[in-house]
Amino acid sequence: MDVIISLEPEDLQLEPEVEEIVRHAAEVTGPLYGVENGEVSITLTNNEYIHQLNNKYRGLDRPTDVLSFAFADSQDQEPEIEGGLETEILGDIIISVDKAKEQAKEYGHSLKRELSFLTVHGMLHLMGYDHMDEEERLEMEEEQRYVMNQLGITREGDDQDMQLPLAQAPDVVQSKGVEIDINSIPKNEPKKLPKDYKSGFVAVIGRPNVGKSTLINSLIGQKIAIMSDKPQTTRNRIMCVLTKPDVQMVFLDTPGIHKPIDKLGEYMVKAAEGTLQEVDAIIFVVDANEKFGPGEHYILERLKATKKPVVLAINKVDLLEDKEALLPIITNYNGKYDFAATVPISALEENNLEGLLEEVKKYLPKGPQYYPEDMVTDQPERLIIAEMVREKVLHLTRDEVPHSIAVDVDEMKVRDNGDNYVRVTIYVERDSQKGIIIGKKGAMLKEIGAQARQDVQMLLGGKVFLDLWVKVKKDWRNRDNILKGFGFE
């Protein structure tokens, strides 16, 4: 990590240790996030000079403690591939030593701590972290604490200096250049439904890789849940809505139930099992080509405790070489549990799905439409896009980077020409995994982007500029606060 330090003005008088403190903090922070051969320029200055910069670039008429200017401005050029250059130039950080001294005195801790913190804060900004909303703020605060601990600087006081300001949500927003008062948007009148209208919540559960996500996507006629031949690809409990003239079914696509090996796995199993207590009916999906085993036994034991109607969906029957083998499978499962119904299906070929829906409908109560009839999921576009990118990573990297990745959408906006700009960060746990995802001369990352872009364009209904980045977040699957930042509660 190459740290270039300069003074502004050049004759600025500083204590001898100031430069060394700042340099050390930057040199430690970079490699923690996969930036081994990076370069950052840090200017140490006074309140007067940083006041001038604030006036010029931010419209602020006052000095602040630190400013960051990232090197890459990806809005006006083709996507940069982080790590593709021999030396990764991060950008510039400007630190007011005057302000650092003032804040060290105010918070009652050492100048070393304050300077280290401001350097870490600036470095994180250069590597894509921000605090524009509550989720981003909490994530950045956690990363700051993590790096400070790696620096060996213990907490002093109540960490007031590590709490970041949060932008206030406006009452007026802009849509295609037109100001809209969000409080003035009229509410839709409820639609009159038949007296015998049914609605309810349905859990779709089963072992990993039995086709739960494929089934959900086929039922609602739109790709929402991630599909892969790798097990445990669904991590969040994704809610999908199917609305018909006589019924509304709200499906909960859960992570596959399996023996967890890390905190992420614990979250996934907890989410799946917790869903069973919240629904009106359950679809238990099994693979017709797999023998009944401990995994199925484990799930059946949990189903017995729910006392909810369970419809057995025997999936992938299209792959059975001997169709007469289906009857023994049905007999075997029904001998182990009192299912409300048993329906052979092929989720991929969309065979007998209407029969499955009719069986589930029998066990739903009369009720209202919980969601608008044109709604197909409760997941925001950002999460769906992140899942689309993650699916392509899993597909293209095969067994090289199995489940050590997380994907987060950092920015989405519509450009002046009407195109959609989407910036996405792929997180991995090790530097070697980062190299695999980027590939030789960026080839793998470009292919991931090309394949994901097709799905995202279908989702957004227009041209998409997909800007992919890869970052290392070491051991993220076992760090609670990072898991919460990715949406795992």
DRENDO-1510 file (C-alpha; in Angstrom, 1 decimal, always signed):
<recs>
REC; n; res; u; v; w
REC; 1; MET; +0.0; +0.0; +0.0 .
REC; 2; ASP; +1.7; +3.2; -1.2 .
REC; 3; VAL; +0.7; +6.2; +0.9 .
REC; 4; ILE; +1.8; +9.6; -0.4 .
REC; 5; ILE; +1.6; +12.4; +2.2 .
REC; 6; SER; +1.8; +16.1; +1.5 .
REC; 7; LEU; +1.3; +19.3; +3.5 .
REC; 8; GLU; -0.9; +22.3; +2.6 .
REC; 9; PRO; +0.5; +24.8; +3.0 .
REC; 10; GLU; +4.0; +23.3; +2.5 .
REC; 11; ASP; +5.3; +25.1; +5.6 .
REC; 12; LEU; +2.6; +23.7; +7.9 .
REC; 13; GLN; +4.0; +22.9; +11.3 .
REC; 14; LEU; +3.1; +19.5; +12.7 .
REC; 15; GLU; +4.1; +17.2; +15.5 .
REC; 16; PRO; +6.7; +14.6; +14.3 .
REC; 17; GLU; +4.4; +11.7; +14.9 .
REC; 18; VAL; +1.3; +13.0; +12.9 .
REC; 19; GLU; +2.5; +11.8; +9.5 .
REC; 20; GLU; +3.5; +8.4; +10.8 .
REC; 21; ILE; +0.0; +7.9; +12.5 .
REC; 22; VAL; -1.8; +8.7; +9.3 .
REC; 23; ARG; +0.5; +6.6; +7.1 .
REC; 24; HIS; +0.1; +3.5; +9.4 .
REC; 25; ALA; -3.7; +3.8; +9.5 .
REC; 26; ALA; -3.9; +3.9; +5.7 .
REC; 27; GLU; -1.4; +1.1; +5.2 .
REC; 28; VAL; -3.4; -1.2; +7.5 .
REC; 29; THR; -6.9; -0.3; +6.1 .
REC; 30; GLY; -6.2; -1.0; +2.5 .
REC; 31; PRO; -5.2; -4.7; +2.7 .
REC; 32; LEU; -8.1; -5.4; +5.1 .
REC; 33; TYR; -10.4; -4.8; +2.1 .
REC; 34; GLY; -8.3; -6.5; -0.6 .
REC; 35; VAL; -6.3; -3.4; -1.7 .
REC; 36; GLU; -2.7; -4.8; -1.5 .
REC; 37; ASN; -1.1; -2.8; -4.4 .
REC; 38; GLY; -3.0; +0.4; -3.8 .
REC; 39; GLU; -2.0; +4.1; -3.9 .
REC; 40; VAL; -3.6; +6.9; -1.9 .
REC; 41; SER; -2.7; +10.6; -1.6 .
REC; 42; ILE; -3.2; +12.2; +1.8 .
REC; 43; THR; -3.0; +15.9; +2.4 .
REC; 44; LEU; -2.6; +17.2; +5.9 .
REC; 45; THR; -3.8; +20.7; +6.2 .
REC; 46; ASN; -5.4; +23.4; +8.5 .
REC; 47; ASN; -9.0; +24.6; +8.9 .
REC; 48; GLU; -8.5; +27.5; +6.5 .
REC; 49; TYR; -7.5; +25.3; +3.6 .
REC; 50; ILE; -10.2; +22.6; +4.1 .
REC; 51; HIS; -12.8; +25.5; +4.5 .
REC; 52; GLN; -11.8; +26.6; +1.0 .
REC; 53; LEU; -12.3; +23.1; -0.4 .
REC; 54; ASN; -15.7; +22.7; +1.3 .
REC; 55; ASN; -16.8; +26.0; -0.3 .
REC; 56; LYS; -15.6; +24.9; -3.7 .
REC; 57; TYR; -16.7; +21.3; -3.9 .
REC; 58; ARG; -19.5; +20.9; -1.3 .
REC; 59; GLY; -21.1; +24.4; -0.9 .
REC; 60; LEU; -20.3; +24.4; +2.8 .
REC; 61; ASP; -19.1; +27.6; +4.4 .
REC; 62; ARG; -17.2; +26.0; +7.2 .
REC; 63; PRO; -14.2; +23.7; +7.9 .
REC; 64; THR; -14.8; +19.9; +8.4 .
REC; 65; ASP; -12.4; +17.2; +9.6 .
REC; 66; VAL; -11.9; +15.1; +6.5 .
REC; 67; LEU; -12.7; +15.1; +2.8 .
REC; 68; SER; -12.4; +12.2; +0.3 .
REC; 69; PHE; -12.2; +12.3; -3.5 .
REC; 70; ALA; -12.3; +8.9; -5.2 .
REC; 71; PHE; -10.1; +8.5; -8.3 .
REC; 72; ALA; -12.7; +6.7; -10.4 .
REC; 73; ASP; -15.8; +8.6; -11.6 .
REC; 74; SER; -17.7; +5.7; -13.2 .
REC; 75; GLN; -20.7; +7.7; -14.2 .
REC; 76; ASP; -19.1; +8.9; -17.5 .
REC; 77; GLN; -17.0; +5.9; -18.6 .
REC; 78; GLU; -17.1; +2.2; -19.0 .
REC; 79; PRO; -17.0; +0.2; -15.8 .
REC; 80; GLU; -13.7; +0.0; -14.1 .
REC; 81; ILE; -12.7; -3.4; -12.8 .
REC; 82; GLU; -11.3; -3.0; -9.3 .
REC; 83; GLY; -8.0; -4.9; -9.0 .
REC; 84; GLY; -7.5; -5.1; -12.7 .
REC; 85; LEU; -4.6; -2.6; -12.6 .
REC; 86; GLU; -1.2; -3.4; -11.2 .
REC; 87; THR; -1.5; -0.4; -8.9 .
REC; 88; GLU; -5.0; +0.5; -7.8 .
REC; 89; ILE; -5.3; +4.3; -7.3 .
REC; 90; LEU; -7.9; +5.0; -4.7 .
REC; 91; GLY; -7.9; +8.8; -4.7 .
REC; 92; ASP; -7.2; +11.7; -2.3 .
REC; 93; ILE; -7.9; +12.3; +1.4 .
REC; 94; ILE; -7.6; +15.7; +3.0 .
REC; 95; ILE; -7.4; +15.9; +6.8 .
REC; 96; SER; -7.6; +19.0; +8.8 .
REC; 97; VAL; -5.1; +18.5; +11.7 .
REC; 98; ASP; -6.6; +21.6; +13.4 .
REC; 99; LYS; -10.0; +20.0; +13.4 .
REC; 100; ALA; -8.5; +16.7; +14.6 .
REC; 101; LYS; -7.0; +18.4; +17.6 .
REC; 102; GLU; -10.3; +20.2; +18.4 .
REC; 103; GLN; -12.3; +16.9; +18.2 .
REC; 104; ALA; -9.7; +14.9; +20.2 .
REC; 105; LYS; -10.1; +17.5; +23.0 .
REC; 106; GLU; -13.9; +17.6; +22.7 .
REC; 107; TYR; -14.2; +13.8; +22.9 .
REC; 108; GLY; -11.5; +13.4; +25.5 .
REC; 109; HIS; -9.2; +11.0; +23.7 .
REC; 110; SER; -5.8; +11.1; +22.1 .
REC; 111; LEU; -4.8; +12.8; +18.9 .
REC; 112; LYS; -3.5; +9.4; +17.7 .
REC; 113; ARG; -7.0; +8.0; +17.9 .
REC; 114; GLU; -8.6; +10.9; +16.2 .
REC; 115; LEU; -6.1; +11.0; +13.3 .
REC; 116; SER; -6.3; +7.2; +12.9 .
REC; 117; PHE; -10.1; +7.4; +12.8 .
REC; 118; LEU; -10.2; +10.2; +10.3 .
REC; 119; THR; -7.8; +8.3; +8.0 .
REC; 120; VAL; -9.9; +5.1; +8.3 .
REC; 121; HIS; -13.0; +7.1; +7.6 .
REC; 122; GLY; -11.5; +8.6; +4.5 .
REC; 123; MET; -10.2; +5.3; +3.3 .
REC; 124; LEU; -13.6; +3.6; +3.6 .
REC; 125; HIS; -15.2; +6.4; +1.6 .
REC; 126; LEU; -12.6; +5.8; -1.2 .
REC; 127; MET; -13.5; +2.1; -1.2 .
REC; 128; GLY; -17.2; +2.7; -1.6 .
REC; 129; TYR; -18.7; +3.0; +1.9 .
REC; 130; ASP; -21.0; +5.9; +2.7 .
REC; 131; HIS; -23.6; +7.0; +5.2 .
REC; 132; MET; -26.5; +8.4; +3.2 .
REC; 133; ASP; -29.1; +6.2; +4.7 .
REC; 134; GLU; -29.6; +4.4; +8.0 .
REC; 135; GLU; -28.4; +1.0; +6.6 .
REC; 136; GLU; -25.3; +2.5; +5.1 .
REC; 137; ARG; -24.6; +4.5; +8.3 .
REC; 138; LEU; -24.7; +1.4; +10.5 .
REC; 139; GLU; -22.5; -0.6; +8.1 .
REC; 140; MET; -19.9; +2.1; +7.9 .
REC; 141; GLU; -19.8; +2.6; +11.7 .
REC; 142; GLU; -19.3; -1.2; +12.1 .
REC; 143; GLU; -16.4; -1.1; +9.5 .
REC; 144; GLN; -14.8; +1.8; +11.3 .
REC; 145; ARG; -14.9; -0.1; +14.6 .
REC; 146; TYR; -13.5; -3.2; +12.9 .
REC; 147; VAL; -10.5; -1.4; +11.4 .
REC; 148; MET; -9.8; +0.6; +14.6 .
REC; 149; ASN; -9.6; -2.7; +16.5 .
REC; 150; GLN; -7.2; -4.1; +13.8 .
REC; 151; LEU; -5.1; -1.0; +14.5 .
REC; 152; GLY; -5.0; -1.9; +18.1 .
REC; 153; ILE; -6.7; +1.3; +19.2 .
REC; 154; THR; -9.1; +0.5; +22.0 .
REC; 155; ARG; -12.3; +2.3; +22.5 .
REC; 156; GLU; -12.1; +5.4; +24.7 .
REC; 157; GLY; -15.2; +7.2; +25.9 .
REC; 158; ASP; -18.6; +6.4; +24.3 .
REC; 159; ASP; -17.6; +6.3; +20.6 .
REC; 160; GLN; -19.4; +9.6; +19.8 .
REC; 161; ASP; -16.9; +10.3; +17.1 .
REC; 162; MET; -17.8; +7.1; +15.3 .
REC; 163; GLN; -21.5; +7.9; +15.0 .
REC; 164; LEU; -22.2; +9.3; +11.6 .
REC; 165; PRO; -24.9; +11.9; +10.5 .
REC; 166; LEU; -27.8; +10.6; +8.5 .
REC; 167; ALA; -29.4; +12.5; +5.7 .
REC; 168; GLN; -33.0; +13.5; +6.3 .
REC; 169; ALA; -35.7; +12.0; +4.0 .
REC; 170; PRO; -37.4; +14.8; +1.9 .
REC; 171; ASP; -41.2; +15.4; +1.7 .
REC; 172; VAL; -40.7; +16.4; -2.0 .
REC; 173; VAL; -39.0; +14.0; -4.4 .
REC; 174; GLN; -38.2; +14.3; -8.1 .
REC; 175; SER; -39.5; +11.9; -10.8 .
REC; 176; LYS; -38.2; +12.4; -14.3 .
REC; 177; GLY; -37.3; +16.0; -13.4 .
REC; 178; VAL; -40.7; +16.9; -12.0 .
REC; 179; GLU; -41.1; +17.7; -8.2 .
REC; 180; ILE; -43.7; +15.6; -6.5 .
REC; 181; ASP; -45.1; +16.1; -3.0 .
REC; 182; ILE; -45.2; +12.5; -1.7 .
REC; 183; ASN; -47.9; +13.4; +0.9 .
REC; 184; SER; -50.2; +14.4; -2.0 .
REC; 185; ILE; -50.1; +11.1; -3.9 .
REC; 186; PRO; -53.7; +9.7; -3.8 .
REC; 187; LYS; -54.3; +6.2; -2.3 .
REC; 188; ASN; -56.0; +3.6; -4.5 .
REC; 189; GLU; -59.5; +2.6; -3.5 .
REC; 190; PRO; -59.8; -1.1; -2.5 .
REC; 191; LYS; -61.2; -3.4; -5.1 .
REC; 192; LYS; -64.5; -5.2; -4.5 .
REC; 193; LEU; -63.9; -9.0; -4.2 .
REC; 194; PRO; -66.2; -12.0; -4.4 .
REC; 195; LYS; -67.7; -13.1; -1.1 .
REC; 196; ASP; -65.9; -16.4; -1.3 .
REC; 197; TYR; -62.5; -14.9; -2.1 .
REC; 198; LYS; -59.6; -16.7; -0.4 .
REC; 199; SER; -56.2; -15.5; +0.6 .
REC; 200; GLY; -53.4; -16.8; +2.7 .
REC; 201; PHE; -49.7; -17.4; +3.3 .
REC; 202; VAL; -47.9; -20.5; +2.0 .
REC; 203; ALA; -44.4; -21.6; +3.0 .
REC; 204; VAL; -42.4; -23.4; +0.4 .
REC; 205; ILE; -39.9; -25.6; +2.2 .
REC; 206; GLY; -37.6; -28.5; +1.5 .
REC; 207; ARG; -34.0; -29.5; +1.5 .
REC; 208; PRO; -31.5; -27.4; -0.4 .
REC; 209; ASN; -31.5; -27.7; -4.2 .
REC; 210; VAL; -34.9; -29.5; -4.6 .
REC; 211; GLY; -36.3; -26.8; -6.8 .
REC; 212; LYS; -38.1; -24.4; -4.4 .
REC; 213; SER; -37.0; -21.2; -6.2 .
REC; 214; THR; -37.7; -22.7; -9.6 .
REC; 215; LEU; -41.2; -23.5; -8.4 .
REC; 216; ILE; -41.8; -20.0; -7.0 .
REC; 217; ASN; -40.7; -18.4; -10.3 .
REC; 218; SER; -42.8; -20.7; -12.4 .
REC; 219; LEU; -45.9; -20.1; -10.2 .
REC; 220; ILE; -45.8; -16.3; -10.4 .
REC; 221; GLY; -44.5; -16.2; -14.0 .
REC; 222; GLN; -41.5; -14.0; -13.2 .
REC; 223; LYS; -37.9; -14.6; -12.1 .
REC; 224; ILE; -37.6; -13.4; -8.5 .
REC; 225; ALA; -35.8; -16.1; -6.6 .
REC; 226; ILE; -32.3; -17.1; -7.4 .
REC; 227; MET; -31.8; -20.4; -9.2 .
REC; 228; SER; -28.7; -22.5; -9.2 .
REC; 229; ASP; -27.6; -26.1; -9.2 .
REC; 230; LYS; -25.7; -25.4; -6.0 .
REC; 231; PRO; -27.4; -26.0; -2.7 .
REC; 232; GLN; -28.3; -23.2; -0.3 .
REC; 233; THR; -28.5; -20.5; -2.9 .
REC; 234; THR; -31.6; -18.8; -1.4 .
REC; 235; ARG; -30.5; -16.8; +1.7 .
REC; 236; ASN; -33.4; -14.4; +2.4 .
REC; 237; ARG; -37.0; -15.4; +3.0 .
REC; 238; ILE; -38.4; -14.1; -0.3 .
REC; 239; MET; -42.1; -13.3; -0.4 .
REC; 240; CYS; -43.8; -13.7; -3.8 .
REC; 241; VAL; -47.5; -13.0; -4.5 .
REC; 242; LEU; -49.8; -14.8; -6.9 .
REC; 243; THR; -53.1; -13.1; -7.5 .
REC; 244; LYS; -56.1; -14.7; -9.3 .
REC; 245; PRO; -59.8; -13.7; -9.6 .
REC; 246; ASP; -60.7; -16.0; -6.7 .
REC; 247; VAL; -57.6; -16.2; -4.6 .
REC; 248; GLN; -54.4; -14.5; -3.5 .
REC; 249; MET; -51.5; -16.8; -2.4 .
REC; 250; VAL; -48.5; -15.3; -0.7 .
REC; 251; PHE; -45.6; -17.7; -1.1 .
REC; 252; LEU; -42.6; -17.6; +1.2 .
REC; 253; ASP; -39.6; -19.0; -0.5 .
REC; 254; THR; -37.3; -20.1; +2.3 .
REC; 255; PRO; -33.6; -21.0; +2.5 .
REC; 256; GLY; -33.2; -24.8; +2.4 .
REC; 257; ILE; -33.0; -26.5; +5.8 .
REC; 258; HIS; -29.6; -27.9; +6.4 .
REC; 259; LYS; -27.0; -28.3; +9.1 .
REC; 260; PRO; -25.4; -24.8; +9.5 .
REC; 261; ILE; -21.6; -24.4; +9.6 .
REC; 262; ASP; -21.4; -20.7; +10.2 .
REC; 263; LYS; -23.5; -17.8; +11.4 .
REC; 264; LEU; -24.9; -17.2; +7.9 .
REC; 265; GLY; -26.1; -20.8; +7.8 .
REC; 266; GLU; -27.7; -20.4; +11.3 .
REC; 267; TYR; -29.6; -17.4; +10.0 .
REC; 268; MET; -30.8; -19.4; +6.9 .
REC; 269; VAL; -32.1; -22.3; +8.9 .
REC; 270; LYS; -33.7; -20.0; +11.5 .
REC; 271; ALA; -35.5; -18.1; +8.7 .
REC; 272; ALA; -36.8; -21.3; +7.2 .
REC; 273; GLU; -38.0; -22.9; +10.4 .
REC; 274; GLY; -39.5; -19.6; +11.7 .
REC; 275; THR; -41.6; -19.4; +8.5 .
REC; 276; LEU; -43.5; -22.5; +9.4 .
REC; 277; GLN; -45.2; -20.8; +12.3 .
REC; 278; GLU; -46.5; -17.9; +10.3 .
REC; 279; VAL; -48.4; -19.5; +7.4 .
REC; 280; ASP; -51.8; -21.0; +6.6 .
REC; 281; ALA; -50.4; -23.9; +4.6 .
REC; 282; ILE; -47.1; -25.5; +3.7 .
REC; 283; ILE; -45.7; -26.9; +0.4 .
REC; 284; PHE; -43.0; -29.5; +1.1 .
REC; 285; VAL; -40.9; -29.9; -2.0 .
REC; 286; VAL; -38.9; -33.1; -2.5 .
REC; 287; ASP; -36.8; -34.4; -5.4 .
REC; 288; ALA; -38.3; -37.5; -7.1 .
REC; 289; ASN; -34.8; -38.5; -8.1 .
REC; 290; GLU; -33.3; -38.5; -4.5 .
REC; 291; LYS; -33.9; -41.1; -1.9 .
REC; 292; PHE; -35.6; -40.3; +1.4 .
REC; 293; GLY; -32.8; -39.5; +3.9 .
REC; 294; PRO; -31.9; -37.8; +7.2 .
REC; 295; GLY; -32.7; -34.3; +5.7 .
REC; 296; GLU; -36.2; -35.2; +4.8 .
REC; 297; HIS; -36.7; -36.9; +8.2 .
REC; 298; TYR; -35.4; -33.8; +9.9 .
REC; 299; ILE; -38.0; -31.6; +8.1 .
REC; 300; LEU; -40.9; -34.0; +8.7 .
REC; 301; GLU; -40.2; -33.9; +12.5 .
REC; 302; ARG; -40.5; -30.1; +12.4 .
REC; 303; LEU; -43.6; -30.2; +10.3 .
REC; 304; LYS; -45.3; -32.4; +12.9 .
REC; 305; ALA; -45.0; -29.6; +15.4 .
REC; 306; THR; -46.7; -27.0; +13.2 .
REC; 307; LYS; -50.1; -28.6; +12.9 .
REC; 308; LYS; -50.5; -26.9; +9.5 .
REC; 309; PRO; -51.8; -28.6; +6.4 .
REC; 310; VAL; -48.9; -29.8; +4.3 .
REC; 311; VAL; -49.1; -30.5; +0.6 .
REC; 312; LEU; -46.3; -32.8; -0.7 .
REC; 313; ALA; -44.9; -31.6; -4.1 .
REC; 314; ILE; -42.8; -34.3; -5.7 .
REC; 315; ASN; -40.7; -32.3; -8.1 .
REC; 316; LYS; -38.5; -33.2; -11.1 .
REC; 317; VAL; -40.8; -36.1; -12.2 .
REC; 318; ASP; -39.8; -35.3; -15.8 .
REC; 319; LEU; -36.3; -36.6; -15.0 .
REC; 320; LEU; -37.5; -40.0; -13.9 .
REC; 321; GLU; -36.4; -42.6; -16.3 .
REC; 322; ASP; -39.0; -45.1; -15.1 .
REC; 323; LYS; -42.3; -43.4; -14.6 .
REC; 324; GLU; -43.6; -46.4; -12.7 .
REC; 325; ALA; -41.1; -45.5; -9.9 .
REC; 326; LEU; -43.3; -42.6; -9.0 .
REC; 327; LEU; -46.0; -44.7; -7.1 .
REC; 328; PRO; -43.4; -46.2; -4.6 .
REC; 329; ILE; -42.1; -42.7; -3.9 .
REC; 330; ILE; -45.7; -41.4; -3.1 .
REC; 331; THR; -46.4; -44.5; -1.0 .
REC; 332; ASN; -43.1; -44.1; +0.9 .
REC; 333; TYR; -43.6; -40.5; +1.8 .
REC; 334; ASN; -47.3; -40.9; +2.8 .
REC; 335; GLY; -46.3; -43.7; +5.1 .
REC; 336; LYS; -44.2; -41.3; +7.1 .
REC; 337; TYR; -46.5; -38.3; +7.3 .
REC; 338; ASP; -50.2; -37.5; +7.0 .
REC; 339; PHE; -50.1; -35.1; +4.0 .
REC; 340; ALA; -53.1; -33.1; +3.1 .
REC; 341; ALA; -52.4; -33.9; -0.6 .
REC; 342; THR; -49.6; -35.3; -2.8 .
REC; 343; VAL; -49.0; -33.7; -6.2 .
REC; 344; PRO; -46.3; -34.8; -8.7 .
REC; 345; ILE; -44.9; -31.8; -10.6 .
REC; 346; SER; -42.1; -30.5; -12.7 .
REC; 347; ALA; -41.4; -26.9; -11.7 .
REC; 348; LEU; -38.9; -26.4; -14.6 .
REC; 349; GLU; -41.3; -27.8; -17.2 .
REC; 350; GLU; -44.3; -26.2; -15.4 .
REC; 351; ASN; -46.2; -29.5; -15.4 .
REC; 352; ASN; -49.2; -29.9; -13.0 .
REC; 353; LEU; -48.7; -26.6; -11.3 .
REC; 354; GLU; -52.4; -25.7; -11.6 .
REC; 355; GLY; -53.2; -29.0; -9.8 .
REC; 356; LEU; -50.8; -28.0; -7.0 .
REC; 357; LEU; -52.4; -24.6; -6.7 .
REC; 358; GLU; -55.9; -26.1; -6.5 .
REC; 359; GLU; -54.8; -28.4; -3.6 .
REC; 360; VAL; -53.2; -25.5; -1.7 .
REC; 361; LYS; -56.3; -23.3; -2.2 .
REC; 362; LYS; -58.5; -25.8; -0.4 .
REC; 363; TYR; -56.7; -25.0; +2.9 .
REC; 364; LEU; -56.6; -21.2; +2.7 .
REC; 365; PRO; -59.1; -19.1; +4.6 .
REC; 366; LYS; -61.5; -16.6; +3.2 .
REC; 367; GLY; -59.9; -13.2; +3.3 .
REC; 368; PRO; -59.0; -10.0; +1.6 .
REC; 369; GLN; -56.3; -9.2; -1.0 .
REC; 370; TYR; -53.3; -8.4; +1.2 .
REC; 371; TYR; -51.3; -6.9; -1.6 .
REC; 372; PRO; -52.1; -5.0; -4.9 .
REC; 373; GLU; -53.0; -7.4; -7.7 .
REC; 374; ASP; -50.0; -6.2; -9.8 .
REC; 375; MET; -47.5; -6.9; -7.0 .
REC; 376; VAL; -45.4; -10.0; -7.4 .
REC; 377; THR; -42.9; -9.6; -4.5 .
REC; 378; ASP; -42.1; -7.6; -1.4 .
REC; 379; GLN; -38.4; -7.5; -2.3 .
REC; 380; PRO; -37.1; -4.1; -3.5 .
REC; 381; GLU; -35.5; -3.9; -6.9 .
REC; 382; ARG; -32.1; -3.5; -5.3 .
REC; 383; LEU; -32.3; -6.9; -3.6 .
REC; 384; ILE; -33.6; -8.6; -6.7 .
REC; 385; ILE; -30.8; -7.2; -8.8 .
REC; 386; ALA; -28.3; -8.2; -6.2 .
REC; 387; GLU; -29.7; -11.8; -6.3 .
REC; 388; MET; -29.5; -11.8; -10.1 .
REC; 389; VAL; -25.8; -10.9; -10.0 .
REC; 390; ARG; -25.1; -13.5; -7.3 .
REC; 391; GLU; -26.8; -16.2; -9.4 .
REC; 392; LYS; -24.4; -15.5; -12.3 .
REC; 393; VAL; -21.4; -15.6; -10.0 .
REC; 394; LEU; -22.5; -19.0; -8.6 .
REC; 395; HIS; -23.1; -20.3; -12.1 .
REC; 396; LEU; -19.9; -19.1; -13.7 .
REC; 397; THR; -17.4; -19.7; -10.9 .
REC; 398; ARG; -18.9; -23.1; -10.2 .
REC; 399; ASP; -17.1; -24.7; -7.1 .
REC; 400; GLU; -14.3; -22.2; -6.9 .
REC; 401; VAL; -16.3; -19.5; -5.0 .
REC; 402; PRO; -19.2; -21.5; -3.5 .
REC; 403; HIS; -21.0; -19.5; -0.8 .
REC; 404; SER; -18.3; -16.9; +0.2 .
REC; 405; ILE; -19.9; -14.2; -1.8 .
REC; 406; ALA; -22.4; -11.5; -0.9 .
REC; 407; VAL; -23.8; -8.9; -3.4 .
REC; 408; ASP; -25.0; -5.4; -2.6 .
REC; 409; VAL; -26.4; -2.7; -4.9 .
REC; 410; ASP; -24.7; +0.6; -4.0 .
REC; 411; GLU; -26.4; +2.9; -6.4 .
REC; 412; MET; -29.3; +3.0; -8.8 .
REC; 413; LYS; -30.4; +6.0; -10.9 .
REC; 414; VAL; -31.8; +7.0; -14.2 .
REC; 415; ARG; -29.4; +9.0; -16.3 .
REC; 416; ASP; -30.4; +12.0; -18.4 .
REC; 417; ASN; -30.6; +9.9; -21.5 .
REC; 418; GLY; -33.1; +7.5; -19.9 .
REC; 419; ASP; -30.7; +4.6; -19.3 .
REC; 420; ASN; -30.5; +2.9; -15.9 .
REC; 421; TYR; -27.2; +3.1; -14.0 .
REC; 422; VAL; -26.6; +0.4; -11.4 .
REC; 423; ARG; -23.5; +0.1; -9.4 .
REC; 424; VAL; -23.0; -3.3; -7.6 .
REC; 425; THR; -20.3; -4.6; -5.3 .
REC; 426; ILE; -19.5; -8.3; -5.0 .
REC; 427; TYR; -18.0; -9.1; -1.6 .
REC; 428; VAL; -15.7; -12.1; -1.0 .
REC; 429; GLU; -13.8; -13.3; +2.0 .
REC; 430; ARG; -10.3; -13.8; +0.6 .
REC; 431; ASP; -8.0; -12.1; -1.9 .
REC; 432; SER; -7.8; -15.4; -3.9 .
REC; 433; GLN; -11.6; -15.4; -4.4 .
REC; 434; LYS; -11.4; -11.8; -5.6 .
REC; 435; GLY; -8.9; -12.8; -8.3 .
REC; 436; ILE; -11.2; -15.7; -9.4 .
REC; 437; ILE; -14.2; -13.4; -9.8 .
REC; 438; ILE; -12.3; -10.8; -11.7 .
REC; 439; GLY; -10.5; -13.4; -13.9 .
REC; 440; LYS; -7.6; -12.9; -16.3 .
REC; 441; LYS; -7.6; -9.3; -17.5 .
REC; 442; GLY; -11.1; -8.9; -16.1 .
REC; 443; ALA; -12.7; -11.6; -18.3 .
REC; 444; MET; -14.7; -13.4; -15.7 .
REC; 445; LEU; -16.2; -10.1; -14.2 .
REC; 446; LYS; -17.1; -8.9; -17.7 .
REC; 447; GLU; -19.0; -12.2; -18.4 .
REC; 448; ILE; -20.8; -12.0; -15.0 .
REC; 449; GLY; -21.8; -8.5; -15.9 .
REC; 450; ALA; -23.0; -9.4; -19.5 .
REC; 451; GLN; -25.2; -12.3; -18.3 .
REC; 452; ALA; -26.6; -10.4; -15.3 .
REC; 453; ARG; -27.3; -7.3; -17.4 .
REC; 454; GLN; -29.8; -9.3; -19.5 .
REC; 455; ASP; -31.9; -10.2; -16.4 .
REC; 456; VAL; -31.7; -6.7; -14.9 .
REC; 457; GLN; -32.8; -5.1; -18.2 .
REC; 458; MET; -35.8; -7.4; -18.3 .
REC; 459; LEU; -36.6; -6.4; -14.7 .
REC; 460; LEU; -36.2; -2.7; -15.2 .
REC; 461; GLY; -37.6; -2.6; -18.7 .
REC; 462; GLY; -34.8; -0.6; -20.3 .
REC; 463; LYS; -31.2; -0.3; -21.1 .
REC; 464; VAL; -28.9; -0.9; -18.1 .
REC; 465; PHE; -25.3; +0.2; -17.5 .
REC; 466; LEU; -24.2; -2.4; -14.9 .
REC; 467; ASP; -21.0; -1.3; -13.0 .
REC; 468; LEU; -19.5; -4.2; -11.1 .
REC; 469; TRP; -16.9; -4.0; -8.4 .
REC; 470; VAL; -15.2; -6.7; -6.2 .
REC; 471; LYS; -14.2; -6.1; -2.6 .
REC; 472; VAL; -12.8; -8.3; +0.2 .
REC; 473; LYS; -14.7; -8.3; +3.5 .
REC; 474; LYS; -12.8; -10.9; +5.5 .
REC; 475; ASP; -14.8; -13.6; +7.3 .
REC; 476; TRP; -18.1; -11.7; +6.7 .
REC; 477; ARG; -20.2; -14.9; +7.2 .
REC; 478; ASN; -19.3; -15.0; +10.9 .
REC; 479; ARG; -19.6; -11.2; +11.6 .
REC; 480; ASP; -23.1; -10.4; +13.0 .
REC; 481; ASN; -23.1; -6.7; +12.1 .
REC; 482; ILE; -22.0; -7.4; +8.6 .
REC; 483; LEU; -24.7; -10.0; +8.2 .
REC; 484; LYS; -27.3; -7.5; +9.4 .
REC; 485; GLY; -26.0; -5.0; +7.0 .
REC; 486; PHE; -26.6; -7.5; +4.2 .
REC; 487; GLY; -30.2; -7.9; +5.4 .
REC; 488; PHE; -29.8; -11.1; +7.5 .
REC; 489; GLU; -31.6; -10.6; +10.8 .
</recs>
